[in-house]
Amino acid sequence: MATITARLNELIASLPMIIAPPTDHQEKQKAMISEMVGKLTNVCWDKCITSNPGSKFSSGETTCLTNCAQRYMDMSIIIMKRFQSMQ
C-alpha cells in the first residue's frame, strides 16, 4: 500500500506541470484525481472481485487489487510523463 501511495503522490506532484492555465489548475487536478480513482476502482473491482464480497476480502482478492492498482498507477505515471515530454 505504501508503494501505491508513493506512486499517487508522484502522479499528483506531476499534475501542475501538465495542467494549464495555472488559475484553475487545482480544480482540474482534483477532477483528474477523482476521475483516476473512479476508473481505478471500477477496473480493479471488475477484475478482482468475482463474487459477492463478504466482510473482508480474501487474500487472493487483496493481492489482485494491490497488483491491479499498482499497474494502473504505474501506467498513469508513464502516460503523464509522456505528455510532459511532448510539451
PyMOL Python script that loads the backbone (N, CA, C, O; Angstrom):
from pymol import cmd

cmd.read_pdbstr("""\
ATOM      1  N   MET A   1       0.819  -1.184   0.000  1.00  0.00           N
ATOM      2  CA  MET A   1       0.000   0.000   0.000  1.00  0.00           C
ATOM      3  C   MET A   1       0.865   1.251   0.000  1.00  0.00           C
ATOM      4  O   MET A   1       0.495   2.250  -0.617  1.00  0.00           O
ATOM      5  N   ALA A   2       2.002   1.220   0.674  1.00  0.00           N
ATOM      6  CA  ALA A   2       2.889   2.380   0.709  1.00  0.00           C
ATOM      7  C   ALA A   2       3.402   2.706  -0.688  1.00  0.00           C
ATOM      8  O   ALA A   2       3.569   3.878  -1.026  1.00  0.00           O
ATOM      9  N   THR A   3       3.652   1.690  -1.501  1.00  0.00           N
ATOM     10  CA  THR A   3       4.134   1.918  -2.852  1.00  0.00           C
ATOM     11  C   THR A   3       3.059   2.604  -3.687  1.00  0.00           C
ATOM     12  O   THR A   3       3.371   3.507  -4.463  1.00  0.00           O
ATOM     13  N   ILE A   4       1.827   2.203  -3.547  1.00  0.00           N
ATOM     14  CA  ILE A   4       0.731   2.835  -4.275  1.00  0.00           C
ATOM     15  C   ILE A   4       0.611   4.294  -3.855  1.00  0.00           C
ATOM     16  O   ILE A   4       0.412   5.168  -4.698  1.00  0.00           O
ATOM     17  N   THR A   5       0.729   4.559  -2.570  1.00  0.00           N
ATOM     18  CA  THR A   5       0.660   5.929  -2.071  1.00  0.00           C
ATOM     19  C   THR A   5       1.798   6.759  -2.641  1.00  0.00           C
ATOM     20  O   THR A   5       1.596   7.909  -3.031  1.00  0.00           O
ATOM     21  N   ALA A   6       2.986   6.186  -2.691  1.00  0.00           N
ATOM     22  CA  ALA A   6       4.122   6.899  -3.261  1.00  0.00           C
ATOM     23  C   ALA A   6       3.900   7.200  -4.735  1.00  0.00           C
ATOM     24  O   ALA A   6       4.219   8.294  -5.201  1.00  0.00           O
ATOM     25  N   ARG A   7       3.359   6.242  -5.468  1.00  0.00           N
ATOM     26  CA  ARG A   7       3.072   6.449  -6.888  1.00  0.00           C
ATOM     27  C   ARG A   7       2.008   7.527  -7.078  1.00  0.00           C
ATOM     28  O   ARG A   7       2.121   8.367  -7.971  1.00  0.00           O
ATOM     29  N   LEU A   8       0.982   7.501  -6.242  1.00  0.00           N
ATOM     30  CA  LEU A   8      -0.074   8.502  -6.334  1.00  0.00           C
ATOM     31  C   LEU A   8       0.486   9.888  -6.031  1.00  0.00           C
ATOM     32  O   LEU A   8       0.140  10.856  -6.708  1.00  0.00           O
ATOM     33  N   ASN A   9       1.344   9.990  -5.023  1.00  0.00           N
ATOM     34  CA  ASN A   9       1.976  11.269  -4.705  1.00  0.00           C
ATOM     35  C   ASN A   9       2.846  11.760  -5.855  1.00  0.00           C
ATOM     36  O   ASN A   9       2.873  12.958  -6.138  1.00  0.00           O
ATOM     37  N   GLU A  10       3.554  10.860  -6.518  1.00  0.00           N
ATOM     38  CA  GLU A  10       4.362  11.235  -7.676  1.00  0.00           C
ATOM     39  C   GLU A  10       3.476  11.747  -8.801  1.00  0.00           C
ATOM     40  O   GLU A  10       3.800  12.739  -9.454  1.00  0.00           O
ATOM     41  N   LEU A  11       2.371  11.074  -9.021  1.00  0.00           N
ATOM     42  CA  LEU A  11       1.439  11.497 -10.054  1.00  0.00           C
ATOM     43  C   LEU A  11       0.855  12.870  -9.723  1.00  0.00           C
ATOM     44  O   LEU A  11       0.775  13.738 -10.592  1.00  0.00           O
ATOM     45  N   ILE A  12       0.454  13.063  -8.491  1.00  0.00           N
ATOM     46  CA  ILE A  12      -0.116  14.344  -8.070  1.00  0.00           C
ATOM     47  C   ILE A  12       0.911  15.458  -8.220  1.00  0.00           C
ATOM     48  O   ILE A  12       0.577  16.561  -8.655  1.00  0.00           O
ATOM     49  N   ALA A  13       2.150  15.174  -7.864  1.00  0.00           N
ATOM     50  CA  ALA A  13       3.204  16.184  -7.981  1.00  0.00           C
ATOM     51  C   ALA A  13       3.444  16.584  -9.430  1.00  0.00           C
ATOM     52  O   ALA A  13       3.825  17.724  -9.695  1.00  0.00           O
ATOM     53  N   SER A  14       3.231  15.674 -10.368  1.00  0.00           N
ATOM     54  CA  SER A  14       3.483  15.981 -11.770  1.00  0.00           C
ATOM     55  C   SER A  14       2.320  16.716 -12.427  1.00  0.00           C
ATOM     56  O   SER A  14       2.495  17.305 -13.494  1.00  0.00           O
ATOM     57  N   LEU A  15       1.151  16.696 -11.822  1.00  0.00           N
ATOM     58  CA  LEU A  15      -0.020  17.303 -12.448  1.00  0.00           C
ATOM     59  C   LEU A  15       0.107  18.807 -12.681  1.00  0.00           C
ATOM     60  O   LEU A  15      -0.278  19.267 -13.756  1.00  0.00           O
ATOM     61  N   PRO A  16       0.624  19.600 -11.741  1.00  0.00           N
ATOM     62  CA  PRO A  16       0.684  21.037 -12.010  1.00  0.00           C
ATOM     63  C   PRO A  16       1.501  21.387 -13.252  1.00  0.00           C
ATOM     64  O   PRO A  16       1.245  22.416 -13.876  1.00  0.00           O
ATOM     65  N   MET A  17       2.458  20.575 -13.619  1.00  0.00           N
ATOM     66  CA  MET A  17       3.267  20.842 -14.800  1.00  0.00           C
ATOM     67  C   MET A  17       2.490  20.554 -16.077  1.00  0.00           C
ATOM     68  O   MET A  17       2.830  21.076 -17.139  1.00  0.00           O
ATOM     69  N   ILE A  18       1.467  19.741 -15.989  1.00  0.00           N
ATOM     70  CA  ILE A  18       0.719  19.323 -17.160  1.00  0.00           C
ATOM     71  C   ILE A  18      -0.478  20.237 -17.408  1.00  0.00           C
ATOM     72  O   ILE A  18      -0.824  20.519 -18.555  1.00  0.00           O
ATOM     73  N   ILE A  19      -1.089  20.682 -16.359  1.00  0.00           N
ATOM     74  CA  ILE A  19      -2.360  21.390 -16.462  1.00  0.00           C
ATOM     75  C   ILE A  19      -2.117  22.886 -16.688  1.00  0.00           C
ATOM     76  O   ILE A  19      -1.306  23.506 -16.000  1.00  0.00           O
ATOM     77  N   ALA A  20      -2.833  23.452 -17.665  1.00  0.00           N
ATOM     78  CA  ALA A  20      -2.785  24.877 -17.919  1.00  0.00           C
ATOM     79  C   ALA A  20      -4.217  25.342 -18.082  1.00  0.00           C
ATOM     80  O   ALA A  20      -5.043  24.532 -18.504  1.00  0.00           O
ATOM     81  N   PRO A  21      -4.560  26.508 -17.798  1.00  0.00           N
ATOM     82  CA  PRO A  21      -3.785  27.585 -17.195  1.00  0.00           C
ATOM     83  C   PRO A  21      -3.679  27.409 -15.687  1.00  0.00           C
ATOM     84  O   PRO A  21      -4.477  26.689 -15.088  1.00  0.00           O
ATOM     85  N   PRO A  22      -2.706  28.057 -15.075  1.00  0.00           N
ATOM     86  CA  PRO A  22      -2.489  27.863 -13.641  1.00  0.00           C
ATOM     87  C   PRO A  22      -3.608  28.425 -12.768  1.00  0.00           C
ATOM     88  O   PRO A  22      -3.694  28.059 -11.596  1.00  0.00           O
ATOM     89  N   THR A  23      -4.462  29.291 -13.287  1.00  0.00           N
ATOM     90  CA  THR A  23      -5.506  29.900 -12.456  1.00  0.00           C
ATOM     91  C   THR A  23      -6.523  28.879 -11.950  1.00  0.00           C
ATOM     92  O   THR A  23      -7.059  29.043 -10.854  1.00  0.00           O
ATOM     93  N   ASP A  24      -6.795  27.844 -12.716  1.00  0.00           N
ATOM     94  CA  ASP A  24      -7.767  26.844 -12.263  1.00  0.00           C
ATOM     95  C   ASP A  24      -7.149  25.450 -12.192  1.00  0.00           C
ATOM     96  O   ASP A  24      -7.861  24.449 -12.274  1.00  0.00           O
ATOM     97  N   HIS A  25      -5.847  25.384 -12.044  1.00  0.00           N
ATOM     98  CA  HIS A  25      -5.191  24.071 -12.065  1.00  0.00           C
ATOM     99  C   HIS A  25      -5.573  23.202 -10.879  1.00  0.00           C
ATOM    100  O   HIS A  25      -5.581  21.977 -10.997  1.00  0.00           O
ATOM    101  N   GLN A  26      -5.892  23.806  -9.737  1.00  0.00           N
ATOM    102  CA  GLN A  26      -6.270  22.984  -8.586  1.00  0.00           C
ATOM    103  C   GLN A  26      -7.598  22.262  -8.831  1.00  0.00           C
ATOM    104  O   GLN A  26      -7.751  21.096  -8.465  1.00  0.00           O
ATOM    105  N   GLU A  27      -8.543  22.947  -9.442  1.00  0.00           N
ATOM    106  CA  GLU A  27      -9.825  22.310  -9.744  1.00  0.00           C
ATOM    107  C   GLU A  27      -9.649  21.198 -10.775  1.00  0.00           C
ATOM    108  O   GLU A  27     -10.249  20.130 -10.653  1.00  0.00           O
ATOM    109  N   LYS A  28      -8.836  21.452 -11.775  1.00  0.00           N
ATOM    110  CA  LYS A  28      -8.585  20.426 -12.784  1.00  0.00           C
ATOM    111  C   LYS A  28      -7.838  19.251 -12.174  1.00  0.00           C
ATOM    112  O   LYS A  28      -8.102  18.096 -12.510  1.00  0.00           O
ATOM    113  N   GLN A  29      -6.908  19.545 -11.281  1.00  0.00           N
ATOM    114  CA  GLN A  29      -6.151  18.493 -10.607  1.00  0.00           C
ATOM    115  C   GLN A  29      -7.091  17.613  -9.785  1.00  0.00           C
ATOM    116  O   GLN A  29      -6.992  16.387  -9.833  1.00  0.00           O
ATOM    117  N   LYS A  30      -7.985  18.221  -9.044  1.00  0.00           N
ATOM    118  CA  LYS A  30      -8.952  17.458  -8.251  1.00  0.00           C
ATOM    119  C   LYS A  30      -9.830  16.598  -9.153  1.00  0.00           C
ATOM    120  O   LYS A  30     -10.092  15.434  -8.847  1.00  0.00           O
ATOM    121  N   ALA A  31     -10.281  17.172 -10.262  1.00  0.00           N
ATOM    122  CA  ALA A  31     -11.142  16.428 -11.184  1.00  0.00           C
ATOM    123  C   ALA A  31     -10.394  15.248 -11.792  1.00  0.00           C
ATOM    124  O   ALA A  31     -10.954  14.159 -11.917  1.00  0.00           O
ATOM    125  N   MET A  32      -9.137  15.453 -12.171  1.00  0.00           N
ATOM    126  CA  MET A  32      -8.343  14.365 -12.758  1.00  0.00           C
ATOM    127  C   MET A  32      -8.103  13.252 -11.746  1.00  0.00           C
ATOM    128  O   MET A  32      -8.198  12.071 -12.080  1.00  0.00           O
ATOM    129  N   ILE A  33      -7.797  13.625 -10.525  1.00  0.00           N
ATOM    130  CA  ILE A  33      -7.549  12.615  -9.487  1.00  0.00           C
ATOM    131  C   ILE A  33      -8.835  11.859  -9.189  1.00  0.00           C
ATOM    132  O   ILE A  33      -8.818  10.636  -9.045  1.00  0.00           O
ATOM    133  N   SER A  34      -9.936  12.569  -9.095  1.00  0.00           N
ATOM    134  CA  SER A  34     -11.222  11.915  -8.842  1.00  0.00           C
ATOM    135  C   SER A  34     -11.570  10.946  -9.973  1.00  0.00           C
ATOM    136  O   SER A  34     -12.027   9.831  -9.724  1.00  0.00           O
ATOM    137  N   GLU A  35     -11.354  11.376 -11.203  1.00  0.00           N
ATOM    138  CA  GLU A  35     -11.623  10.511 -12.352  1.00  0.00           C
ATOM    139  C   GLU A  35     -10.707   9.288 -12.342  1.00  0.00           C
ATOM    140  O   GLU A  35     -11.146   8.173 -12.625  1.00  0.00           O
ATOM    141  N   MET A  36      -9.441   9.503 -12.018  1.00  0.00           N
ATOM    142  CA  MET A  36      -8.483   8.397 -11.986  1.00  0.00           C
ATOM    143  C   MET A  36      -8.862   7.380 -10.908  1.00  0.00           C
ATOM    144  O   MET A  36      -8.811   6.174 -11.148  1.00  0.00           O
ATOM    145  N   VAL A  37      -9.235   7.855  -9.742  1.00  0.00           N
ATOM    146  CA  VAL A  37      -9.628   6.947  -8.657  1.00  0.00           C
ATOM    147  C   VAL A  37     -10.883   6.177  -9.048  1.00  0.00           C
ATOM    148  O   VAL A  37     -10.989   4.983  -8.766  1.00  0.00           O
ATOM    149  N   GLY A  38     -11.828   6.841  -9.687  1.00  0.00           N
ATOM    150  CA  GLY A  38     -13.038   6.161 -10.141  1.00  0.00           C
ATOM    151  C   GLY A  38     -12.741   5.065 -11.146  1.00  0.00           C
ATOM    152  O   GLY A  38     -13.281   3.963 -11.051  1.00  0.00           O
ATOM    153  N   LYS A  39     -11.878   5.368 -12.113  1.00  0.00           N
ATOM    154  CA  LYS A  39     -11.512   4.371 -13.117  1.00  0.00           C
ATOM    155  C   LYS A  39     -10.749   3.222 -12.479  1.00  0.00           C
ATOM    156  O   LYS A  39     -10.997   2.054 -12.779  1.00  0.00           O
ATOM    157  N   LEU A  40      -9.818   3.564 -11.595  1.00  0.00           N
ATOM    158  CA  LEU A  40      -9.035   2.544 -10.899  1.00  0.00           C
ATOM    159  C   LEU A  40      -9.959   1.613 -10.130  1.00  0.00           C
ATOM    160  O   LEU A  40      -9.810   0.393 -10.192  1.00  0.00           O
ATOM    161  N   THR A  41     -10.899   2.177  -9.416  1.00  0.00           N
ATOM    162  CA  THR A  41     -11.836   1.373  -8.626  1.00  0.00           C
ATOM    163  C   THR A  41     -12.654   0.458  -9.524  1.00  0.00           C
ATOM    164  O   THR A  41     -12.787  -0.733  -9.239  1.00  0.00           O
ATOM    165  N   ASN A  42     -13.202   1.000 -10.601  1.00  0.00           N
ATOM    166  CA  ASN A  42     -14.034   0.195 -11.496  1.00  0.00           C
ATOM    167  C   ASN A  42     -13.243  -0.926 -12.159  1.00  0.00           C
ATOM    168  O   ASN A  42     -13.682  -2.076 -12.176  1.00  0.00           O
ATOM    169  N   VAL A  43     -12.089  -0.592 -12.698  1.00  0.00           N
ATOM    170  CA  VAL A  43     -11.279  -1.587 -13.414  1.00  0.00           C
ATOM    171  C   VAL A  43     -10.837  -2.700 -12.473  1.00  0.00           C
ATOM    172  O   VAL A  43     -11.014  -3.881 -12.772  1.00  0.00           O
ATOM    173  N   CYS A  44     -10.270  -2.323 -11.351  1.00  0.00           N
ATOM    174  CA  CYS A  44      -9.736  -3.336 -10.436  1.00  0.00           C
ATOM    175  C   CYS A  44     -10.846  -4.134  -9.751  1.00  0.00           C
ATOM    176  O   CYS A  44     -10.690  -5.332  -9.516  1.00  0.00           O
ATOM    177  N   TRP A  45     -11.949  -3.489  -9.433  1.00  0.00           N
ATOM    178  CA  TRP A  45     -13.068  -4.215  -8.821  1.00  0.00           C
ATOM    179  C   TRP A  45     -13.590  -5.273  -9.783  1.00  0.00           C
ATOM    180  O   TRP A  45     -13.775  -6.432  -9.411  1.00  0.00           O
ATOM    181  N   ASP A  46     -13.827  -4.855 -11.032  1.00  0.00           N
ATOM    182  CA  ASP A  46     -14.360  -5.799 -12.020  1.00  0.00           C
ATOM    183  C   ASP A  46     -13.402  -6.957 -12.270  1.00  0.00           C
ATOM    184  O   ASP A  46     -13.836  -8.086 -12.500  1.00  0.00           O
ATOM    185  N   LYS A  47     -12.123  -6.686 -12.228  1.00  0.00           N
ATOM    186  CA  LYS A  47     -11.132  -7.720 -12.490  1.00  0.00           C
ATOM    187  C   LYS A  47     -10.947  -8.666 -11.303  1.00  0.00           C
ATOM    188  O   LYS A  47     -10.800  -9.874 -11.488  1.00  0.00           O
ATOM    189  N   CYS A  48     -10.954  -8.124 -10.098  1.00  0.00           N
ATOM    190  CA  CYS A  48     -10.522  -8.895  -8.926  1.00  0.00           C
ATOM    191  C   CYS A  48     -11.647  -9.461  -8.058  1.00  0.00           C
ATOM    192  O   CYS A  48     -11.457 -10.476  -7.388  1.00  0.00           O
ATOM    193  N   ILE A  49     -12.780  -8.835  -8.063  1.00  0.00           N
ATOM    194  CA  ILE A  49     -13.881  -9.285  -7.204  1.00  0.00           C
ATOM    195  C   ILE A  49     -14.886 -10.017  -8.090  1.00  0.00           C
ATOM    196  O   ILE A  49     -15.683  -9.397  -8.793  1.00  0.00           O
ATOM    197  N   THR A  50     -14.831 -11.324  -8.041  1.00  0.00           N
ATOM    198  CA  THR A  50     -15.637 -12.141  -8.949  1.00  0.00           C
ATOM    199  C   THR A  50     -16.914 -12.682  -8.313  1.00  0.00           C
ATOM    200  O   THR A  50     -17.757 -13.247  -9.009  1.00  0.00           O
ATOM    201  N   SER A  51     -17.064 -12.517  -7.014  1.00  0.00           N
ATOM    202  CA  SER A  51     -18.283 -12.970  -6.338  1.00  0.00           C
ATOM    203  C   SER A  51     -18.726 -11.865  -5.382  1.00  0.00           C
ATOM    204  O   SER A  51     -18.065 -10.834  -5.261  1.00  0.00           O
ATOM    205  N   ASN A  52     -19.832 -12.088  -4.717  1.00  0.00           N
ATOM    206  CA  ASN A  52     -20.286 -11.092  -3.747  1.00  0.00           C
ATOM    207  C   ASN A  52     -19.276 -10.998  -2.613  1.00  0.00           C
ATOM    208  O   ASN A  52     -18.939 -12.006  -1.991  1.00  0.00           O
ATOM    209  N   PRO A  53     -18.790  -9.783  -2.341  1.00  0.00           N
ATOM    210  CA  PRO A  53     -17.794  -9.659  -1.275  1.00  0.00           C
ATOM    211  C   PRO A  53     -18.418  -9.866   0.097  1.00  0.00           C
ATOM    212  O   PRO A  53     -19.572  -9.515   0.341  1.00  0.00           O
ATOM    213  N   GLY A  54     -17.631 -10.438   0.968  1.00  0.00           N
ATOM    214  CA  GLY A  54     -18.059 -10.603   2.350  1.00  0.00           C
ATOM    215  C   GLY A  54     -17.620  -9.406   3.163  1.00  0.00           C
ATOM    216  O   GLY A  54     -17.464  -8.307   2.631  1.00  0.00           O
ATOM    217  N   SER A  55     -17.422  -9.615   4.441  1.00  0.00           N
ATOM    218  CA  SER A  55     -16.994  -8.516   5.309  1.00  0.00           C
ATOM    219  C   SER A  55     -15.512  -8.196   5.117  1.00  0.00           C
ATOM    220  O   SER A  55     -15.056  -7.112   5.478  1.00  0.00           O
ATOM    221  N   LYS A  56     -14.763  -9.144   4.546  1.00  0.00           N
ATOM    222  CA  LYS A  56     -13.339  -8.934   4.270  1.00  0.00           C
ATOM    223  C   LYS A  56     -13.019  -9.518   2.901  1.00  0.00           C
ATOM    224  O   LYS A  56     -13.672 -10.454   2.441  1.00  0.00           O
ATOM    225  N   PHE A  57     -11.999  -8.946   2.257  1.00  0.00           N
ATOM    226  CA  PHE A  57     -11.530  -9.519   1.003  1.00  0.00           C
ATOM    227  C   PHE A  57     -10.710 -10.766   1.294  1.00  0.00           C
ATOM    228  O   PHE A  57     -10.047 -10.857   2.328  1.00  0.00           O
ATOM    229  N   SER A  58     -10.759 -11.720   0.381  1.00  0.00           N
ATOM    230  CA  SER A  58      -9.900 -12.895   0.525  1.00  0.00           C
ATOM    231  C   SER A  58      -8.467 -12.463   0.234  1.00  0.00           C
ATOM    232  O   SER A  58      -8.231 -11.370  -0.281  1.00  0.00           O
ATOM    233  N   SER A  59      -7.520 -13.323   0.565  1.00  0.00           N
ATOM    234  CA  SER A  59      -6.113 -12.979   0.307  1.00  0.00           C
ATOM    235  C   SER A  59      -5.863 -12.852  -1.194  1.00  0.00           C
ATOM    236  O   SER A  59      -5.076 -12.006  -1.619  1.00  0.00           O
ATOM    237  N   GLY A  60      -6.524 -13.683  -1.998  1.00  0.00           N
ATOM    238  CA  GLY A  60      -6.375 -13.595  -3.447  1.00  0.00           C
ATOM    239  C   GLY A  60      -6.932 -12.285  -3.990  1.00  0.00           C
ATOM    240  O   GLY A  60      -6.338 -11.659  -4.867  1.00  0.00           O
ATOM    241  N   GLU A  61      -8.090 -11.878  -3.451  1.00  0.00           N
ATOM    242  CA  GLU A  61      -8.680 -10.610  -3.876  1.00  0.00           C
ATOM    243  C   GLU A  61      -7.792  -9.435  -3.467  1.00  0.00           C
ATOM    244  O   GLU A  61      -7.603  -8.495  -4.239  1.00  0.00           O
ATOM    245  N   THR A  62      -7.255  -9.492  -2.263  1.00  0.00           N
ATOM    246  CA  THR A  62      -6.371  -8.426  -1.784  1.00  0.00           C
ATOM    247  C   THR A  62      -5.138  -8.310  -2.656  1.00  0.00           C
ATOM    248  O   THR A  62      -4.745  -7.208  -3.037  1.00  0.00           O
ATOM    249  N   THR A  63      -4.526  -9.439  -2.975  1.00  0.00           N
ATOM    250  CA  THR A  63      -3.346  -9.437  -3.837  1.00  0.00           C
ATOM    251  C   THR A  63      -3.683  -8.902  -5.216  1.00  0.00           C
ATOM    252  O   THR A  63      -2.945  -8.088  -5.771  1.00  0.00           O
ATOM    253  N   CYS A  64      -4.789  -9.355  -5.765  1.00  0.00           N
ATOM    254  CA  CYS A  64      -5.209  -8.907  -7.086  1.00  0.00           C
ATOM    255  C   CYS A  64      -5.465  -7.403  -7.090  1.00  0.00           C
ATOM    256  O   CYS A  64      -5.004  -6.707  -7.994  1.00  0.00           O
ATOM    257  N   LEU A  65      -6.186  -6.892  -6.103  1.00  0.00           N
ATOM    258  CA  LEU A  65      -6.471  -5.466  -6.024  1.00  0.00           C
ATOM    259  C   LEU A  65      -5.195  -4.643  -5.898  1.00  0.00           C
ATOM    260  O   LEU A  65      -5.059  -3.600  -6.537  1.00  0.00           O
ATOM    261  N   THR A  66      -4.270  -5.107  -5.081  1.00  0.00           N
ATOM    262  CA  THR A  66      -2.994  -4.401  -4.901  1.00  0.00           C
ATOM    263  C   THR A  66      -2.209  -4.360  -6.201  1.00  0.00           C
ATOM    264  O   THR A  66      -1.719  -3.306  -6.607  1.00  0.00           O
ATOM    265  N   ASN A  67      -2.090  -5.517  -6.853  1.00  0.00           N
ATOM    266  CA  ASN A  67      -1.343  -5.577  -8.113  1.00  0.00           C
ATOM    267  C   ASN A  67      -2.013  -4.742  -9.202  1.00  0.00           C
ATOM    268  O   ASN A  67      -1.338  -4.046  -9.961  1.00  0.00           O
ATOM    269  N   CYS A  68      -3.323  -4.813  -9.276  1.00  0.00           N
ATOM    270  CA  CYS A  68      -4.063  -4.050 -10.279  1.00  0.00           C
ATOM    271  C   CYS A  68      -3.864  -2.555 -10.062  1.00  0.00           C
ATOM    272  O   CYS A  68      -3.582  -1.820 -11.009  1.00  0.00           O
ATOM    273  N   ALA A  69      -4.008  -2.106  -8.827  1.00  0.00           N
ATOM    274  CA  ALA A  69      -3.833  -0.686  -8.516  1.00  0.00           C
ATOM    275  C   ALA A  69      -2.408  -0.235  -8.830  1.00  0.00           C
ATOM    276  O   ALA A  69      -2.197   0.858  -9.354  1.00  0.00           O
ATOM    277  N   GLN A  70      -1.441  -1.076  -8.510  1.00  0.00           N
ATOM    278  CA  GLN A  70      -0.038  -0.736  -8.780  1.00  0.00           C
ATOM    279  C   GLN A  70       0.214  -0.582 -10.283  1.00  0.00           C
ATOM    280  O   GLN A  70       0.854   0.378 -10.713  1.00  0.00           O
ATOM    281  N   ARG A  71      -0.284  -1.514 -11.065  1.00  0.00           N
ATOM    282  CA  ARG A  71      -0.123  -1.433 -12.526  1.00  0.00           C
ATOM    283  C   ARG A  71      -0.823  -0.205 -13.081  1.00  0.00           C
ATOM    284  O   ARG A  71      -0.284   0.481 -13.950  1.00  0.00           O
ATOM    285  N   TYR A  72      -2.015   0.074 -12.586  1.00  0.00           N
ATOM    286  CA  TYR A  72      -2.766   1.234 -13.055  1.00  0.00           C
ATOM    287  C   TYR A  72      -2.005   2.524 -12.743  1.00  0.00           C
ATOM    288  O   TYR A  72      -1.901   3.409 -13.592  1.00  0.00           O
ATOM    289  N   MET A  73      -1.481   2.625 -11.534  1.00  0.00           N
ATOM    290  CA  MET A  73      -0.716   3.812 -11.144  1.00  0.00           C
ATOM    291  C   MET A  73       0.552   3.944 -11.979  1.00  0.00           C
ATOM    292  O   MET A  73       0.880   5.039 -12.437  1.00  0.00           O
ATOM    293  N   ASP A  74       1.258   2.853 -12.180  1.00  0.00           N
ATOM    294  CA  ASP A  74       2.477   2.888 -12.996  1.00  0.00           C
ATOM    295  C   ASP A  74       2.180   3.377 -14.408  1.00  0.00           C
ATOM    296  O   ASP A  74       2.911   4.206 -14.950  1.00  0.00           O
ATOM    297  N   MET A  75       1.122   2.870 -14.994  1.00  0.00           N
ATOM    298  CA  MET A  75       0.768   3.289 -16.351  1.00  0.00           C
ATOM    299  C   MET A  75       0.316   4.746 -16.382  1.00  0.00           C
ATOM    300  O   MET A  75       0.620   5.458 -17.339  1.00  0.00           O
ATOM    301  N   SER A  76      -0.388   5.196 -15.378  1.00  0.00           N
ATOM    302  CA  SER A  76      -0.812   6.593 -15.320  1.00  0.00           C
ATOM    303  C   SER A  76       0.397   7.519 -15.258  1.00  0.00           C
ATOM    304  O   SER A  76       0.417   8.565 -15.908  1.00  0.00           O
ATOM    305  N   ILE A  77       1.398   7.137 -14.480  1.00  0.00           N
ATOM    306  CA  ILE A  77       2.616   7.947 -14.371  1.00  0.00           C
ATOM    307  C   ILE A  77       3.361   7.961 -15.706  1.00  0.00           C
ATOM    308  O   ILE A  77       3.842   9.008 -16.137  1.00  0.00           O
ATOM    309  N   ILE A  78       3.455   6.819 -16.350  1.00  0.00           N
ATOM    310  CA  ILE A  78       4.127   6.754 -17.659  1.00  0.00           C
ATOM    311  C   ILE A  78       3.417   7.659 -18.659  1.00  0.00           C
ATOM    312  O   ILE A  78       4.066   8.392 -19.405  1.00  0.00           O
ATOM    313  N   ILE A  79       2.091   7.610 -18.677  1.00  0.00           N
ATOM    314  CA  ILE A  79       1.321   8.438 -19.606  1.00  0.00           C
ATOM    315  C   ILE A  79       1.518   9.919 -19.293  1.00  0.00           C
ATOM    316  O   ILE A  79       1.718  10.718 -20.207  1.00  0.00           O
ATOM    317  N   MET A  80       1.465  10.297 -18.014  1.00  0.00           N
ATOM    318  CA  MET A  80       1.672  11.694 -17.639  1.00  0.00           C
ATOM    319  C   MET A  80       3.066  12.172 -18.056  1.00  0.00           C
ATOM    320  O   MET A  80       3.213  13.281 -18.569  1.00  0.00           O
ATOM    321  N   LYS A  81       4.066  11.356 -17.842  1.00  0.00           N
ATOM    322  CA  LYS A  81       5.433  11.741 -18.219  1.00  0.00           C
ATOM    323  C   LYS A  81       5.555  11.860 -19.739  1.00  0.00           C
ATOM    324  O   LYS A  81       6.278  12.723 -20.238  1.00  0.00           O
ATOM    325  N   ARG A  82       4.870  11.020 -20.456  1.00  0.00           N
ATOM    326  CA  ARG A  82       4.881  11.099 -21.919  1.00  0.00           C
ATOM    327  C   ARG A  82       4.274  12.409 -22.378  1.00  0.00           C
ATOM    328  O   ARG A  82       4.808  13.064 -23.273  1.00  0.00           O
ATOM    329  N   PHE A  83       3.141  12.803 -21.763  1.00  0.00           N
ATOM    330  CA  PHE A  83       2.522  14.073 -22.108  1.00  0.00           C
ATOM    331  C   PHE A  83       3.444  15.243 -21.772  1.00  0.00           C
ATOM    332  O   PHE A  83       3.528  16.212 -22.528  1.00  0.00           O
ATOM    333  N   GLN A  84       4.128  15.148 -20.644  1.00  0.00           N
ATOM    334  CA  GLN A  84       5.057  16.212 -20.254  1.00  0.00           C
ATOM    335  C   GLN A  84       6.167  16.351 -21.289  1.00  0.00           C
ATOM    336  O   GLN A  84       6.548  17.468 -21.639  1.00  0.00           O
ATOM    337  N   SER A  85       6.682  15.249 -21.775  1.00  0.00           N
ATOM    338  CA  SER A  85       7.796  15.312 -22.718  1.00  0.00           C
ATOM    339  C   SER A  85       7.352  15.846 -24.079  1.00  0.00           C
ATOM    340  O   SER A  85       8.186  16.315 -24.855  1.00  0.00           O
ATOM    341  N   MET A  86       6.061  15.784 -24.379  1.00  0.00           N
ATOM    342  CA  MET A  86       5.546  16.275 -25.643  1.00  0.00           C
ATOM    343  C   MET A  86       5.336  17.798 -25.624  1.00  0.00           C
ATOM    344  O   MET A  86       5.205  18.424 -26.676  1.00  0.00           O
ATOM    345  N   GLN A  87       5.305  18.377 -24.433  1.00  0.00           N
ATOM    346  CA  GLN A  87       5.053  19.828 -24.347  1.00  0.00           C
ATOM    347  C   GLN A  87       6.303  20.618 -24.604  1.00  0.00           C
ATOM    348  O   GLN A  87       6.274  21.848 -24.571  1.00  0.00           O
TER     349      GLN A  87
END
""", "prot")
cmd.dss("prot")
cmd.show_as("cartoon", "prot")
cmd.util.cbc("prot")
cmd.orient("prot")
